[in-house]
Amino acid sequence: MLDNSDYMAMDAIELAEGIRNKDFSSQEVNSCAVEQARRINPSINAIVHENFEEGLEQAKAVDANPELLEQSKLAGIPFLIKDLSMVKGLPVSFGSRLFDGYIAEHNSSIVRKFLDAGLIVIGKTTTPEFGVTLTTEPHANASCRNPWNTAYSTGGSSGGAAAAVAAGIVPVAHAADGGGSIGIPAACCGVFGLKPSRGLTVIENTLADCWGGLSVGHVVSQTVRDSAAFLDLIRLTKPNLFALPPSPASFYDAREADVPQLRIGIQITHPMGQEIDQDCIKGVKKAAQLCESLGHSVEEIIHPVDYYRVSSAMSKLINTHVYQAVAPRLEKLQLSLDDCPIEASTRIMAKNGSQITAASYLDARDTIQKAEQQMREFHQQYDIIISPVLSKIPAKIGWLDMNSDDMKQYTNRFKAYSGFTALYNGTGQPSMSMPLHQTAENIPVGVMFSGAWGADSLLLQLATQIEQAAPWSKNIYNT
């Protein structure tokens, strides 16, 4: 009989192997996940929509039909979907009161991939409203709290996903990233998160649904190998909206290949002049020393891209797509932006988005395209950039309030907290957050590694090398 402590000590690959080998059943595994969720979720609010009983019934079906385990090497394990994606028949609120009572009528493209792989969906995870901020404290669903210390934020926007993985509810959870929403919560919660290259993984079939190519989906996980295995599940085999980057036949198989000596640039100054907490700098320096000890070449760099211009351009795109997300619902409910139940900063973004002209949008696209070209040239000299994920350690709950009475303060805090991740959503490059540092108070501090477009496999190989050299705890209850 599988008990919770054994369950939490295993990653997704090990659990799935145990199910296939009949060491334990899918029902046992999913029962452990549900038990952990019922015990822990009331204190962290990582799961906003439960699908526990239905998930356990699906697990019974897997045990009764062993051929279902042939769907993928991860079939039968429990899984959570971020509440920005549709799961047919389940609520989807997008973290917003505007979508109270809304039930999904279809599965999102990435959800279909997960279901086709035989994963058992046991619930939906908390996200800030429309995924547009750096913490996960939606008024619609209440704050998601960091399992390491519930006074702290989980980061955003995949905060519920990262909290659930850190708390041992599931070993892997779906995440999505339009400006750092995989790397930031991974950093805050002490888990691993890879944002894939643009064009590599399945997305919806319109530019509006992926923020014009800024947003991609993947997972946060306890281990690097789980991340690689899930990347194999959602990768595309032919181009969809964007060019298909080069990749190995299997990221999972390729992750253990020998890593060549890498040329690594270290970024320890803020690209927009903000102060960086010493713990964030310590994390980068620790990662750099570790990479040097593994035989890589490391030197400090000045980043080649003007972050101010790119950040401003990306804001225009994101604001436009936020308005696109809100407008149909407003029309259906016969509401205006001024009287609808959305949060203050979302309202400002949507209003700004409604006023973006075609010329302004295209000018923003050109600015971002120039940054892509600059980064292609830069990566002729350096393979990887190591930087902070955030400029500060995880924020306290309430520090970054989307409904602040002082929106200037909110904006200034947003800028002071962020700065590193979003550029790579603009340029389409892969980046990953690794849990390589903690503060003296045991609060996680992630470190970001970014590579050229299409360097996803190289990042996973480096991550595997680092994970073997300096392993981290799988979750906070097994420290």
ABEGO torsion letter per residue (X at the ends): XBBAAAAAABBAAAAAAAAAAGABBAAAAAAAAAAAAAAAAAAAGABABBAAAAAAAAAAAAAABAAAAAABAABGBBBBBBAABBBBGBBBAGGBAAABGBBBABBBAAAAAAAAAGBBBAEBBBBBBGGABABBBBAAAEBBBBAABAABBAEOAAAAAAAAAAAGABABBBBBBAAGAAAAAAAAAGBBBBBBBBGABBBBABAAAAGGGABBBBBBBABAAAAAAAAAAABBABBBABBBBBBBABAAAAAABBBBBBBBBBBABBAAGBBBBAAAAAAAAAAAAAAAAAGBBBBBBBBABBAAAAAAAAAAAAAAAAAAAAAAAAAAAGBBAAABBBBAAAAAAAAAAAABBAAAAAAAAAAAAAAAAAAAAAAAABABBBBBABABBBBBBGABBAABABAAAAAAAAAAABGAAAAAAAAGBBBBBBBABBBAAGBBBBBBBBBBBGAAAAAAAAAAAAAAABBBBABAAAX
